[in-house]
């Protein structure tokens, strides 16, 4: 974390998050070690780029948003865990968190979570291996905060969003989408359908986005908002279907050459 240490005295970086992250550098390095000194090349995370296991300061702003939004919650549902870097950030913010983490790939997540659990003994981290769309309908717990960072496709993220909304512990539905560029359509549909009282997207690479949605406490009005959202989802699908079909056929033709 050399780059962060060099900038620690600058206003932007002179804060609790930076200091706690530097203090946790050994944990960060240990994650790589317990994962066999391996990573999924071509796949980055909150703390590293996609080509090597080095801390990336280029994503500092999104890291800090996740940190700040995790401070005052008790329970988190995370979709997409990979090497547990987002969980590390959340635990630095709140070492007493109860986190349920879902990932379709168990190559790295269980090892990373086991390490993090041993370092943050006051936290509780549950890992569920499988497809989020199969797991989410079966969850009967409620959560204060959601971190959606699994499949990077608008259709899947839309379904995950719908399930997560039902699992919110209150009418204040708070969540972060990672890599928001892949779900621009979903974001537009949310803003068109629900009362988004706060949202924030940092100016960095591989942006994430925080949203605070006020769920209508009136059953009929809430049902009306949900129907409106599903209508926008259907319209978006129909608009995008021709281009999706064209891309699918193009790939098929290219594959058969």
C-alpha positions, 0 to 999 in steps of 0.5 A: 500500500505504498501509494496510500502511505505516500499520500496519507498527509494529503487532505483527501487521504488523511482520514480514519479509513486510510489509517485503518486500511494501512493497519490492515495491510497484513490481513490484505496480504494474508488473504492472498497467501491463504488463497495459495498466492493465486487470484483470478487474473482478469478479475479485479476487486475493491482493493486490487486491479485485474492483473496483479495482487497489489493495492489499487489507489485508483479505486480509493473513492469507491472503497471509502464509500463502502467503508462509510456506508457500512459504519452504522448498520448491523447486518449486511447481505453481499452478493459476490465475495471473491477474495473478501476485500469488500468484506474487509473494508466493511469490517474495518468500518464496523468490526461487529457486523453480521455478514451473509456472503453469497458467491457462485464460485468457492475457489477463494471466498471460503478461505478468505472468509475464514481468515477474516473471521479469525481476525475480526472475532466480534463479527459473524460471517456466513458464506453461502455457495451457489447461484444468487438467484436460487439462494435469495428466494430461500433466505428468511432473514432481514438485512440493513444493507446490501452490497450487490457485486456478483454477475455483471449483467443488467438482467441478473442484477435487476432480479437480485435487486428485486429480491434484496428489496424484499429482504430489507429490515426497514423501509430504508432500503440501502444498497451499493451496486458495484461496477455500475456501468453494467447496470445503467438501465436498472438504475434508470428504472429505479429512479423512474419508479421509486423514491430515491432519497440519496445516491452517490457515484464516486469519480474513479475507475470501476465505479460503484453506486450507493442508493438509499430508497425509501420504500412506501409503507402503504401496501397499495402504494408500494405495490403500485411502485413495484408494478411501475418498476416491472413495467419499466423493466419489461419496456427496457427488455423489449427495447434492448432485445433486437440488439441483444439478439443481433450480438448473440447471432454475431457471436454464434456466426463467429464461433462457427467460422 
